[in-house]
Amino acid sequence: MKLLMISGDRSILAGKEGPFAVTLAGLAKEFDRIDVITPKAMTGMRAEEGIVPSNVFFHPSPSGLWYQCTWAFRTGLQLIRTHHHDVMTVHEYPPFYNGSAAWLLRRWTGIPYALEIHHIVGWPKAANFTEAVWWFWSRVFLPIEALGANKIRTVNTTVQNLLARWWISKKKIEVVPSFYLDHAALTSVKKLDQKFDVVFAGRLVSNKGLTELLRAMTMLPGTSLLLLGDGPELERAKQEAQAVGITDRVTFAGWQKTQSDLWSAMTQAKVAVMSSKSEGGPRIALEAMALGLPLVATKVGVMPDVITDHENGLFTSGSPQDIASKIRTLLRDESLRAHIAQNAPKILEKFDGTKLLHEYAQFLQSLSK
């Protein structure tokens, strides 16, 4: 069976072994061929440099995002006619060019497809005016796009319930988690000395709540923060840290080369924070829990599905004051910290990577039956 994927993830083309590489490695065992259509690569690196299996092929656009819908449609049409794909999956988000291309491909070829909506930009909180605008247009476009898809895949019940309130047929929506945790790798991570009090890890973009976290740090004198990751908000985060006078307590460690490097780096802290305003997961929060890190998290994405407050994590409203309060609680209360650290790794039982990737493949394959 052959799979066509339309995605916006360019991490592999940038040479990064992240969650998308894990997903494709698992799917490659279930499909004979996978073609991935993406936006223009940001670097000159190629996916064929050993990050993904040999039966996975990338087709990055040569042009900017304004032409992505046209590129995805034309390339997808050529690929389907050449390789006769059985099913297609489409990662959709604003400005909705992936879903538009998928609708056209379905009209021209009849290929069945799943529309994947992992999170709603700007919901439950918008990080800026642009996200608020995208939330509005998501409310308009997604119910329309859902009409042309065979199935809608969400990765958490939060988004599933929202889409159902938007009059998308409940029969079409399925929760198929995308949080493929590697039990063996996560339980064998080399743990390092705890040199930091708090760790944040992830792509540094506007919805991550970095400003709130950095301002929370100003209310925690003597507390150190390790920031792992890079992205368009990196320089702004550095400027914010300087503006609030905490540069001596914040370490920007950048992108870690491998997943194991990232996980080891995370173990240098006593507490992890996930302060996002909107998410689909995030997977990194679940990985922090799997590593036994007490987690302070906002109620976004999959977090309400997995965290029981004060049992395997702490919820925060996301305000600087509340983030600071929850961090302070965990740093001062060693018994609570130990209790959460003991319970948090049970998340591995819920999101076993091998099992979930097989279920994801079965979900996609069922569309062609």
C-alpha positions in Angstrom: 0.0 0.0 0.0 1.2 3.5 -0.9 0.7 6.7 1.1 0.7 10.3 -0.1 1.3 12.9 2.7 0.9 16.7 2.4 2.7 18.2 5.4 4.1 21.5 6.5 6.9 19.9 8.6 10.3 20.8 7.2 12.4 19.6 10.1 13.7 16.6 8.3 14.8 18.7 5.3 16.7 20.9 7.8 18.5 17.8 9.0 16.7 17.5 12.3 15.8 14.1 13.8 12.6 15.1 15.6 9.1 13.7 16.1 8.3 13.8 12.3 11.2 11.5 11.6 10.0 9.1 14.3 6.5 9.1 12.7 7.8 8.4 9.2 10.1 5.7 10.4 7.1 3.9 11.9 4.8 4.4 8.9 7.6 3.2 6.6 7.2 -0.3 8.1 3.5 -0.3 7.3 3.5 1.2 3.7 5.4 0.2 0.6 6.0 3.8 -0.4 5.5 7.2 1.2 5.7 10.5 -0.7 5.8 13.6 1.4 4.9 17.0 -0.2 6.2 19.9 1.9 6.8 23.7 1.5 10.2 25.0 0.3 13.1 23.6 2.3 14.9 26.2 4.4 18.3 24.7 3.9 20.1 22.8 1.2 20.0 19.5 3.1 18.0 16.5 1.8 15.9 14.0 3.6 17.8 11.2 1.8 20.8 11.9 4.0 19.9 9.0 6.3 17.2 10.5 8.5 14.3 8.6 7.0 14.0 5.1 5.5 14.7 4.5 1.8 11.0 4.1 0.9 10.2 7.7 2.0 10.5 10.4 -0.6 10.3 14.2 -0.1 9.0 16.7 -2.6 9.7 20.2 -1.3 8.3 23.2 -3.2 10.8 25.3 -5.1 8.7 28.4 -4.4 7.3 30.3 -1.4 4.1 29.5 0.5 1.9 31.6 -1.8 2.3 28.9 -4.4 2.1 26.0 -2.0 -1.5 25.0 -2.9 -0.7 24.9 -6.6 2.6 23.0 -6.0 0.9 20.4 -3.7 -1.9 19.9 -6.2 0.3 19.6 -9.3 2.9 17.4 -7.6 0.3 15.3 -5.9 -1.5 14.7 -9.2 1.7 13.6 -10.9 2.7 11.3 -8.0 -0.7 9.7 -7.9 -0.7 9.1 -11.6 2.8 7.6 -11.5 2.7 5.5 -8.3 -1.1 5.0 -7.8 -1.3 5.8 -4.1 -4.0 4.1 -2.1 -4.6 6.9 0.5 -3.6 10.4 1.4 -3.2 12.2 4.7 -3.1 16.0 5.0 -1.9 18.1 7.9 -4.1 21.2 7.9 -3.6 24.6 9.5 -3.8 28.2 8.4 -3.6 29.4 5.7 -5.3 26.2 4.6 -3.3 25.5 1.4 -2.8 21.9 2.3 -6.5 21.2 2.7 -7.3 23.1 -0.5 -4.9 21.0 -2.5 -6.3 17.8 -1.0 -9.8 18.8 -2.0 -8.6 19.3 -5.5 -6.7 16.0 -5.6 -9.8 14.2 -4.3 -11.9 15.8 -7.1 -9.5 14.9 -9.8 -8.4 11.4 -8.7 -10.9 10.1 -6.2 -8.2 9.3 -3.7 -9.5 8.9 -0.1 -7.9 11.1 2.5 -7.8 12.1 6.1 -7.7 15.7 7.1 -5.4 16.0 10.2 -6.2 18.8 12.6 -3.8 18.5 15.5 -4.6 21.9 17.1 -6.5 25.0 16.4 -4.3 28.1 16.1 -5.2 30.8 18.6 -7.3 28.4 20.7 -7.9 28.4 23.6 -5.7 31.6 23.8 -4.3 33.6 20.9 -0.7 34.7 21.3 -1.1 37.7 19.1 -3.5 39.4 16.7 -2.5 37.1 13.8 -3.4 34.0 15.8 -6.8 35.5 16.6 -7.4 36.1 12.9 -6.4 32.5 12.1 -8.8 31.2 14.8 -11.6 33.1 13.1 -10.8 31.7 9.7 -10.3 28.2 11.1 -13.9 28.4 12.4 -15.0 29.3 8.8 -12.8 27.0 6.7 -12.3 23.8 8.7 -16.0 22.8 8.7 -16.1 23.4 4.9 -12.9 21.4 4.3 -14.2 18.6 6.5 -17.0 18.0 4.0 -14.5 16.7 1.4 -12.5 14.5 3.7 -13.2 10.8 4.4 -12.1 11.2 8.0 -10.9 13.9 10.4 -8.0 13.0 12.6 -7.4 14.8 15.8 -4.8 13.8 18.4 -6.7 14.8 21.6 -10.3 15.0 22.8 -10.0 18.8 23.3 -9.9 19.5 19.6 -12.3 16.7 18.9 -15.0 18.3 21.1 -14.4 21.8 19.6 -14.8 20.5 16.0 -18.0 18.7 17.0 -19.3 22.1 18.3 -18.4 23.5 14.9 -21.0 21.2 13.3 -18.4 18.8 11.9 -19.9 15.3 11.8 -18.9 13.3 14.9 -18.9 10.2 12.7 -16.0 11.6 10.8 -13.8 12.7 13.7 -11.5 10.1 15.2 -8.9 10.7 18.0 -5.7 9.0 16.9 -2.9 10.1 19.2 0.4 11.2 17.6 2.5 11.0 20.8 4.8 8.1 19.9 6.9 7.6 23.0 9.9 5.3 22.8 9.7 3.3 26.1 13.2 1.7 25.7 14.9 5.0 24.7 13.3 7.1 27.4 13.9 4.7 30.2 17.6 4.3 29.2 18.4 8.0 28.9 21.6 9.1 30.6 20.5 11.4 33.4 22.8 14.3 34.1 23.4 16.3 37.3 20.6 18.8 38.1 22.3 22.1 37.5 19.1 24.0 36.8 15.9 24.5 38.6 13.6 24.8 35.5 13.7 23.5 32.0 11.7 24.6 28.9 12.1 22.6 25.7 10.4 23.1 22.3 10.3 25.1 19.1 10.5 28.8 20.0 7.4 30.2 18.4 4.7 32.7 19.5 2.2 30.3 21.0 4.7 28.8 23.5 4.2 31.4 26.2 7.9 32.2 26.5 7.3 35.8 27.6 5.1 34.7 30.4 7.7 32.1 31.5 10.5 34.6 31.5 8.4 37.1 33.4 7.6 34.4 35.9 11.3 33.9 36.4 11.6 37.5 37.7 9.4 36.5 40.6 11.7 33.6 41.5 15.0 35.1 42.7 17.9 32.8 42.4 16.1 30.3 40.3 17.8 29.1 37.1 16.1 28.3 33.7 17.4 26.1 30.9 15.9 26.8 27.5 16.3 24.1 24.9 15.3 24.7 21.3 15.3 27.3 18.6 12.9 29.1 16.3 11.7 32.5 15.2 11.2 33.7 18.7 14.7 33.0 19.9 16.1 36.5 19.6 13.0 38.0 21.0 13.3 35.7 24.0 16.9 36.7 24.5 15.9 40.4 24.4 13.1 39.8 26.9 15.4 38.0 29.3 17.8 41.0 29.0 14.9 43.5 29.4 13.7 41.9 32.7 17.2 41.4 34.0 17.5 37.6 34.2 20.2 36.9 31.6 22.5 35.6 34.4 19.9 32.9 35.3 18.7 31.9 31.8 20.8 29.5 29.6 19.8 29.3 25.9 21.2 25.9 24.9 19.7 25.8 21.4 18.7 22.8 19.4 20.0 19.4 20.5 21.3 17.2 17.8 19.4 14.0 18.6 16.4 13.1 20.7 18.6 11.4 23.3 20.7 14.5 23.6 17.6 16.5 24.2 16.2 14.1 26.8 19.6 14.0 28.6 19.7 17.8 28.6 16.2 18.0 30.1 17.2 15.8 33.1 19.5 18.6 34.2 16.5 20.4 35.7 14.3 19.7 38.7 11.1 21.0 37.1 9.8 21.2 33.5 7.4 23.9 32.3 5.1 23.9 29.3 3.4 27.3 29.1 1.8 27.2 25.7 -1.4 29.1 24.8 -2.4 26.6 22.2 -1.1 23.1 21.3 -2.0 19.8 19.8 0.2 17.9 22.3 2.8 18.8 22.9 4.9 15.6 22.7 7.8 17.2 24.6 5.6 17.7 27.7 4.8 13.9 27.6 8.5 13.1 27.2 9.3 15.3 30.2 6.8 13.3 32.2 8.2 10.0 30.9 11.7 11.2 32.1 10.2 11.7 35.6 10.3 15.5 35.5 7.5 17.2 37.5 5.7 19.2 34.9 3.9 22.5 35.2 1.5 22.8 32.2 -1.3 24.9 30.8 -4.6 23.2 30.0 -4.0 22.9 26.3 -3.8 20.1 23.7 -3.6 16.6 25.3 -2.7 17.9 28.7 -6.3 17.7 30.1 -6.4 14.1 28.9 -3.3 13.0 30.8 -2.7 15.2 33.8 -4.4 14.7 37.2 -3.5 17.9 39.1 -1.0 17.3 42.0 -0.8 13.6 41.1 1.4 13.5 37.9 1.7 17.2 37.2 0.5 20.7 38.0 -1.8 22.8 35.9 -1.2 26.5 35.5 -3.4 29.3 34.1 -0.4 30.5 32.1 -0.1 33.9 33.7 3.4 34.8 34.9 2.2 35.0 38.5 0.6 31.5 38.4 3.6 29.9 36.6 5.9 31.3 39.2 3.6 30.1 42.0 3.5 26.5 40.6 7.3 26.4 40.1 7.8 27.8 43.6 5.5 25.1 45.0 7.4 22.3 43.4 10.9 23.6 44.2 10.0 24.1 47.9 7.9 20.9 48.4 10.3 18.0 47.9 7.7 15.4 48.9 5.2 16.7 46.3 8.0 16.9 43.7 8.9 13.3 44.4 5.3 12.1 44.3 4.7 13.6 40.9 8.1 12.4 39.6 7.1 8.9 40.6 3.7 9.0 38.9 4.6 10.9 35.8 6.5 8.1 33.9 3.3 6.0 33.8 2.5 8.1 30.7 4.6 5.6 28.8 1.9 3.0 29.3 -0.6 5.2 27.6 1.5 6.3 24.6 3.6 3.4 23.6 5.1 4.5 20.3 5.1 1.1 18.5 1.5 0.4 19.3 0.3 3.9 18.4 2.1 4.1 15.1 0.6 0.8 14.1 -2.9 2.1 15.0 -2.2 5.3 13.0 -1.2 3.2 9.9 -4.3 1.1 10.3 -6.4 4.2 10.5 -5.0 5.5 7.2 -5.2 2.1 5.5 -8.8 1.7 6.5 -9.7 4.8 4.4 -9.1 2.9 1.2 -11.4 0.0 2.1 
